[in-house]
Amino acid sequence: MDVEQEPSQLLYNATLSLYRLSPLHLPKTVKLSHTRTLAAHARRLSDALKGDVLRGLRVALDDKDQGLVKSGPLKQCRWTWIDESPGTDSEIRGADGFGVTEGICVEIEYERTSYIAWLLGSRNSDGRGKAGELHLPLLALRMPNALRELFLNYLGSTFDTRVDMLHVPSSDIGKALEGYLEACMKYPDQVLLRLLKDIQLSFHFKNPVAPSLRSLDMTFKREDLTKLMKEGERIRGEQQKPLRGPFLSAVCKYLNAQLALDVEHKDILLGRVACGAFALGKEGKLKIFSPYFDDDDEHLLAASKEATIRLLQQLLAMAAQQTNKVPPS
């Protein structure tokens, strides 16, 4: 018998697609945080999933979507309000200490698997905005194509919100990685040996340097990370205005010296990173690795969660900033 997973567990070890949302529009008398309102949306979405109507249009899912065919029949759809503010009612789920103020967790449970979407708001933004608006700028979801398309259409038609892919600039990918390493480096060496994993970087060339060379993938062993961080701190100390964190500063110098490759050139972009806490790509794909360890070491758990919180807070700020801007090319 399968054990039911907590919603926060469904965030881990799965590739998530990232989107940004313009404000959700609601009647001024409606509170989306109310259980009755959430239940009504769960019913409406469930009806759409079963092939009923959505705003008068038939929107049955495509039976050719193999991901859904293998999932089995639909069991239930749940909408849950997220609130991590002090004094939160115990019946309201938190997001596993991820530092969000509020949001919505949508769980779509089939017989053999479950899919999930998180609509999240940041502590550092005004989540309420104008009357009748709710700001939840970051959407992270894991769904097969047909289900994702239906769900995004539901959000757009129901809440008059615009949904766009979240573009993650090269600079923000680098900041996410440096934030993870900063969170790790304050722990003692015996913790670092277990906490750190190999780091993978993928640099993309706007103009291929050779017909078959459009990107450069590199792996840095965890045994070398502490030395690279120390070297990077030394390099930054010699610069008036460091443009990068210590790790990438050291990587840039290494590549320049060993390969004569200037990765700080405007036509060379950091397109993807993978570390012990997450993998993040410029195309808006995210994978968060579980912060839990077999022996529940409190230092390991704290460091891993801190890295995850930093990342999500950065993505929330990025989504809010991009909402009223034209996506970068």
Order of alpha helices (4+ residues) and beta strands (2+ residues): beta-beta-alpha-beta-beta-alpha-beta-beta-beta-beta-beta-alpha-beta-alpha-alpha-beta-beta-alpha-alpha-beta-beta-beta-alpha
